[in-house]
Amino acid sequence: MTTNTDRFYVHLGASQARRRLKGHGFGVKKVETAGKNRAVIIHTATGRHLRQLESLFHDVIEVKKNDT
């Protein structure tokens, strides 16, 4: 069974991101460090859960850049 995972980056350390997620879930599989004060959140959230997950990190989420 293969799961489709997506990821987004936040301007928080991994431990701070985990603290924000505590008790929520939203399909988050992993929170990994991506440098100093930066974390990547690997998730399977879609629809409403994705919107709730993004709203939880609305103040620190990195803007997605288009790959052209």
MITORNU-787380 format. One record per atom (N, C-alpha, C, O): y, x, z. Coordinates in steps of 0.02 Angstrom, whole numbers, padded with zeros to 5 digits, always signed. Atoms other than C-alpha are relative to their C-alpha. Layout:
N
YXZ...
***
This chain:
68
-00059+00042+00000+00000+00000+00000+00062+00044+00000+00069+00088+00042-00061-00038+00006+00167+00071-00053+00059-00043+00022+00065-00100+00002-00059+00037-00021+00328+00020+00032+00061+00031-00034+00066+00092-00041-00062-00024+00030+00496+00033-00053+00050+00012+00055+00069-00034+00091-00049-00016-00052+00616+00122+00060+00066+00019-00033+00068+00049-00087-00067-00020+00020+00802+00144+00041+00030+00039+00057+00002+00042+00112-00033-00039-00052+00921+00253+00136+00075-00004-00007+00101-00015-00061-00072-00008+00002+01102+00266+00183+00020+00048+00055-00015+00058+00105-00024-00052-00045+01204+00397+00272+00056-00027+00043+00096-00069+00021-00053+00020-00046+01316+00374+00423+00031+00062+00032-00001+00114+00038-00036-00055-00033+01446+00483+00507-00011-00004+00075+00036-00014+00113+00021-00002-00070+01352+00488+00672-00058+00048+00006-00094+00060-00043+00060-00039-00012+01224+00602+00748-00060-00046+00001-00053-00106+00012+00061+00040+00002+01044+00544+00736-00012-00036+00066-00033-00094+00066+00013+00032-00065+01031+00508+00923+00049-00058+00011+00031-00109+00040-00049+00055-00007+01191+00403+00919-00019-00058-00045-00010-00116-00025+00022+00053+00046+01125+00306+00769-00060-00037+00031-00063-00098+00026+00058+00032-00033+00961+00274+00863+00023-00046+00057-00005-00100+00066-00026+00041-00055+01060+00209+01012+00029-00066-00026+00019-00118+00005-00027+00061+00029+01151+00084+00901-00055-00047-00022-00048-00108-00018+00055+00040+00026+00986+00025+00829-00045-00029+00054-00084-00075+00042+00045+00019-00054+00901+00003+00997+00000-00076+00009+00051-00107+00021+00008+00072-00009+00833-00173+01010+00011-00042-00062+00003-00103-00059-00013+00038+00061+00875-00222+00831-00056+00004-00050-00083-00047-00071+00053-00007+00050+00747-00151+00710+00026-00003-00071+00044+00049-00099-00026+00011+00068+00803-00225+00542-00039+00039-00053-00011+00054-00105+00039-00035+00051+00662-00135+00450+00012+00074-00003-00005+00106-00053-00012-00072-00001+00716+00040+00499-00064+00037+00014-00098+00023+00063+00061-00039-00008+00574+00163+00477+00013+00066+00035-00025+00087+00078-00017-00066-00029+00660+00328+00523+00075+00009+00003+00112-00019-00037-00069-00025-00002+00825+00401+00577-00006+00075+00006-00035+00101+00053+00006-00073+00002+00840+00584+00531+00070+00031-00002+00118+00001-00025-00063-00036+00003+00977+00712+00550+00012+00024-00071-00034+00041-00107-00019-00023+00067+01072+00758+00393+00059+00048+00005+00102+00050-00038-00054-00047-00013+01186+00891+00465+00037-00019+00063+00019-00066+00098-00038+00013-00061+01313+00897+00603+00037-00067-00005+00074-00079-00052-00030+00066-00003+01370+00722+00652-00012-00041-00063+00033-00076-00087+00018+00038+00059+01279+00647+00503-00075-00017+00006-00115+00026+00024+00070+00021-00003+01117+00547+00496-00017-00041-00061+00027-00071-00092+00024+00042+00054+01012+00464+00364-00046-00053+00031-00090-00037+00072+00040+00055-00025+00936+00294+00401-00045-00023-00057-00021-00046-00109+00050+00018+00050+00776+00259+00304-00026-00069+00021-00051-00078+00077+00016+00069-00019+00739+00073+00298-00033-00038-00058-00033-00015-00115+00029+00045+00049+00649-00068+00208+00036-00067+00001+00011-00116-00026-00037+00063-00008+00780-00201+00248+00025-00027-00067+00045+00011-00111-00026+00034+00059+00828-00327+00115+00036-00063+00022+00027-00087+00078-00033+00064-00013+00939-00480+00107+00041+00000+00064+00083+00043+00075-00038+00009-00062+01006-00540+00274-00007+00060+00047+00042+00081+00077+00010-00057-00045+00928-00396+00372+00040+00061-00024+00066+00098+00018-00039-00055+00026+01011-00269+00257+00074-00009+00016+00108+00039+00037-00070+00013-00017+01181-00352+00282+00013+00011+00075+00065+00038+00094-00007-00010-00072+01154-00352+00471-00002+00074+00018+00035+00097+00061+00005-00071-00011+01102-00170+00468+00064+00036-00020+00089+00078+00017-00062-00031+00022+01255-00120+00367+00059-00019+00044+00103+00022+00055-00055+00021-00044+01370-00221+00481-00004+00036+00067+00048+00047+00099+00008-00037-00062+01299-00129+00632+00033+00069-00005+00056+00097+00045-00029-00066+00011+01362+00034+00554+00062-00003-00044+00081+00048-00074-00057+00009+00046+01514-00035+00461+00056+00051+00009+00090+00068-00039-00055-00047-00013+01635+00086+00544-00016+00073-00015+00029+00114-00017+00019-00069+00011+01536+00244+00506-00043+00011-00062-00065+00067-00074+00043-00007+00058+01438+00210+00347+00037+00039-00055+00097+00029-00066-00030-00038+00055+01468+00331+00203+00002-00044-00062-00044-00083-00074-00007+00037+00062+01529+00257+00040-00050+00029-00050-00055+00089-00059+00048-00022+00050+01394+00263-00092+00036+00024-00062+00084-00007-00084-00030-00028+00060+01438+00372-00241-00045-00015-00059-00106-00008-00053+00039+00012+00061+01382+00325-00417-00021+00066-00031+00020+00112-00037+00025-00060+00034+01274+00456-00501+00011-00010-00075-00024-00050-00106-00013+00007+00072+01346+00474-00676-00008+00066-00035+00002+00070-00096
***
